[in-house]
Every structure is written in C-alpha cells, then in structure tokens.
Amino acid sequence: MSVNLTPAGFWARFAALIVDTFMILFPITIGLVIFFGYNELKTNGNAVAGVIQMSLYGAIVVWFWVKRGYTPGKKIMRLIVLDSRTDKTMFLAQAIWRFLAVFVSIVSVVGLFLPLFRKDKKTLHDLISLSRVVRL
C-alpha cells in the first residue's frame, strides 16, 4: 500500500458504521430474538444475549479487518483499515485490540469525534491500536 493514502473522514466512517449495523449487527440481533424469544429479551434484558451479540459482532468485524481490511460498510464507502506502521492489514491481536478500544472511544465520546479535529483523521481507537482508516 502507498504511504500517501488519504485519511478517511468522520462522515464516511459514520456511514460505514450505519451500513455495518444493518448488515452485521441487525441479523445477529434478529437471530438472538428468534433464539431467546422477544418477550424474554424484552422483560429480562437477557445479559447472556448481549454478550453473545457483541461477541459475534466482534468476531465478524475482527475477521473482516484481518482478512480483507474492511467490513461491508467500509467496502461500500471505499475505506480500508490498516496497521499505521506498515500500511498492511492488521494482525489478529491488533484487530481484537482495536475492537475493544472502540468501547473506550464510545465511553469517552470525544474519542469518536477526534477525526473532526485531527489532520490525520484518527479516532481514539485508531491511536490506541496503531491503526488508520484510509480511502481506497
């Protein structure tokens, strides 16, 4: 990969997240509703279902990052996630670390909006995992 790739901006990344929510997370959620039952999830807020949901979502997203460098949403938006040191796709431990670091970005809130203020357009989870998202 070229070192001169253009960093992906906030809105392209946000659009990719919306697409991934519908293409990956939504089907997982529907499967869990079918498996556990809607009433069970609605009344008890089944924590096991939540752990299964995030684990499946994380496994799928990490697999896409390692094998392809992009999730379906990022592919549609013509974005790719790379190791910022090598400009190659991330290795497994790095991708897992990035997925976990997304939660740190979410909790901090500011971490998600860093691309609006940084020239390199990196989020907090990009900085933590030594990754970057660029336009193809």
DACORVEN-V718586 format. One record per residue. N is the residue number from 1. SS is DSSP state (helix for helix, strand for strand, loop for the rest). NEAR is the number of other ideal C-beta (glycine too) atoms within 12 Angstrom. D_FIRST is the distance of its C-alpha to the first C-alpha in Angstrom with 2 decimals. Layout:
BEGIN
n ss near d_first
N SS NEAR D_FIRST
N SS NEAR D_FIRST
END
This chain:
BEGIN
n ss near d_first
1 loop 19 0.00
2 loop 12 3.75
3 loop 14 6.52
4 loop 9 8.71
5 loop 23 8.06
6 loop 19 11.66
7 strand 28 13.23
8 loop 34 15.18
9 loop 26 18.88
10 helix 25 21.78
11 helix 16 23.23
12 helix 28 20.23
13 helix 38 19.80
14 helix 23 23.58
15 helix 23 23.75
16 helix 33 21.23
17 helix 31 23.53
18 helix 21 26.54
19 helix 24 25.17
20 helix 32 24.31
21 helix 21 27.81
22 helix 19 29.39
23 helix 22 27.30
24 helix 30 27.15
25 helix 26 29.65
26 helix 19 32.43
27 helix 19 32.87
28 helix 27 32.99
29 helix 23 35.60
30 helix 18 37.62
31 helix 18 37.63
32 helix 26 38.94
33 helix 20 41.57
34 helix 14 42.72
35 helix 18 42.79
36 helix 23 44.45
37 loop 14 46.31
38 helix 16 46.08
39 helix 11 49.31
40 helix 17 48.33
41 helix 23 45.05
42 helix 12 46.79
43 helix 10 49.75
44 helix 14 48.32
45 loop 13 44.70
46 loop 20 43.89
47 helix 13 41.63
48 helix 16 40.74
49 helix 26 39.31
50 helix 19 37.18
51 helix 13 35.80
52 helix 21 35.15
53 helix 29 33.49
54 helix 25 31.03
55 helix 19 30.44
56 helix 23 29.65
57 helix 30 27.46
58 helix 28 25.58
59 helix 21 25.23
60 helix 26 23.88
61 helix 37 21.37
62 helix 33 20.18
63 helix 23 19.97
64 helix 30 17.79
65 helix 39 15.38
66 helix 28 15.25
67 helix 18 15.34
68 loop 22 13.39
69 loop 33 11.77
70 loop 33 14.32
71 loop 38 18.07
72 helix 27 20.01
73 helix 31 20.52
74 helix 34 16.92
75 helix 22 16.25
76 helix 19 19.24
77 loop 28 18.11
78 loop 21 14.61
79 strand 39 13.07
80 strand 34 10.81
81 strand 47 11.59
82 strand 37 9.29
83 strand 28 10.71
84 loop 29 10.98
85 loop 15 11.45
86 loop 16 8.53
87 loop 21 5.83
88 loop 21 6.70
89 loop 28 9.63
90 loop 37 12.81
91 loop 22 15.57
92 helix 17 18.96
93 helix 16 20.85
94 helix 30 18.27
95 helix 34 18.20
96 helix 23 22.01
97 helix 26 22.27
98 helix 39 20.24
99 helix 33 22.58
100 helix 23 25.58
101 helix 28 24.46
102 helix 32 24.48
103 helix 20 28.25
104 helix 23 28.49
105 helix 27 26.87
106 helix 19 29.33
107 helix 14 32.30
108 helix 18 31.56
109 loop 13 30.95
110 helix 18 29.61
111 helix 26 26.40
112 helix 25 25.56
113 helix 21 26.28
114 helix 27 24.41
115 helix 30 21.68
116 helix 17 24.63
117 loop 16 25.34
118 loop 20 22.17
119 loop 11 20.08
120 loop 20 16.85
121 loop 28 18.22
122 loop 34 18.15
123 loop 38 20.92
124 helix 27 23.00
125 helix 37 21.43
126 helix 35 17.93
127 helix 24 19.62
128 helix 23 21.57
129 helix 33 18.82
130 loop 23 16.17
131 strand 41 13.82
132 strand 37 12.63
133 strand 42 12.59
134 strand 34 10.71
135 strand 24 11.60
136 loop 22 9.95
END
